[in-house]
Amino acid sequence: MKTLSIITHMLIGILLAKGVLAEKPESTMFYMNNRKSCYQTSFTMASHLIVLPFCINGSDSINMIFDTGVGRTIITEISNPYIVSLSHARKVKIRGLGTSESVDGIISNNNILTLGKISGKSQEVLVVPNNIIDLSARTGHRVNGLIGRTMFEHFIVEINYSNRTIRFHNPQKFNHKIRKNEAIIPIELVDGRPFIKAHVTINGKEIPVNLLFDTGMSMALWLDPFSNPDIKPSTVRRQEIIGQGLNGDISGDISRVEKFRIGPFELNDVIAAFPDSSAIQGTTENNDRNGSIGADIFRRFNVIIDYPNRRIILRKNSSFQNPFTCDMSGIEITPIAIGLKFFKIASVGKNTPASDCGLMVNDELRYINGMPTKDMTISQINNMLRSREGKTIRMTVVRNGIPVNVKFKLRKLI
């Protein structure tokens, strides 16, 4: 996949509907069944995103992205409609990024959500029609939806990206002593979503920015060039499709910012998306928002998200010094079918190594540098395509039933 494939707050975090979706979610309650001060579980990381297995009303497990950028629990895909039984469901009109057209959805109240020893009562769930937002294809992992605000409001959430565990703490019993290598970053909650102050350096100028703290965005940064005249992509940029909305693709520029600073921590050469104005209309108006900070930054820390005390606590982990890498081939890879290790080319960028060697959309991958792709994960394929400038890639694809061999060298595109 290209670097900027999942921007869930832009996909479905700002869904609007006539009436009910413009309102705050109804009152909800989460609690720990074991009556302890803390519950720990492991998570799957897909495209830098946290994926947790939830049950709704006693259903089989469904995989949900843990997302500070969304207000409601949102279901984007249910392969078997009988897996989840929703209570008090009614139809609504919803719209999202891409165009102003609306689609039919379902909103349901008074549901019970469970995650291991944690249960939530009176939960409101929004169901988006299948195949409108295909998070599974873009993460390479089965994803059924997103959950966010309600859990962060009831627990202090400690995310250990190093060992892929997450702890939910009872706020009344949480006692954390700040260490020397940790920093407290204040947050402001606006309509239940956390915003932080940070700084970006663009063209040698340090610019203060107000950013949504968004665990549901796989990339590092997106910045709105229309929120501040100094916020603009560098001359080294690429025009790309950077996300998927309810009603179409979201385009913009991919570039780098020289520095990103949050509290005492500073990161260099950070990849950022600069969406087109038409794509983000309404997301930054009247709230002094300059964009979002995403999971490709968070995963370099272990993070404590503390809504009750309006703060996050950051501690550098072993990934902190890793460079921000980007695809150097020009292709986006997607599974042919989720759960099966067969992949195809979803898009080919113009003037890239992939386009120069003749690769085409819907080419099915068979081998990369002699390795059968059926024995690889989508993450392994992506890592190979961003590994080292000048590296030779030999690829066998099947096009219209005929094997085609190509060769190209990786090249920095931004």
FENBEL-V779620 format. One record per helix or strand. SS is the DSSP state (~ for helix, > for strand). FROM is the first residue (numbers start at 0). LEN is the number of residues. If there is no record, write none. Layout:
BEGIN
SS;FROM;LEN + SS;FROM;LEN
END
This chain:
BEGIN
>;6;1 + ~;7;4 + >;15;2 + ~;19;3 + >;28;4 + >;37;5 + >;43;3 + >;48;8 + >;61;5 + >;72;3 + >;88;7 + >;102;13 + >;117;11 + ~;134;5 + >;144;3 + ~;148;6 + >;155;5 + >;164;5 + ~;170;3 + >;181;5 + >;187;3 + >;192;10 + >;204;9 + >;216;1 + >;220;3 + >;237;8 + >;247;15 + >;264;11 + >;290;3 + ~;294;4 + >;300;6 + >;310;6 + >;330;5 + >;342;6 + ~;352;4 + >;363;5 + >;370;2 + ~;372;3 + ~;377;7 + >;391;8 + >;401;8
END
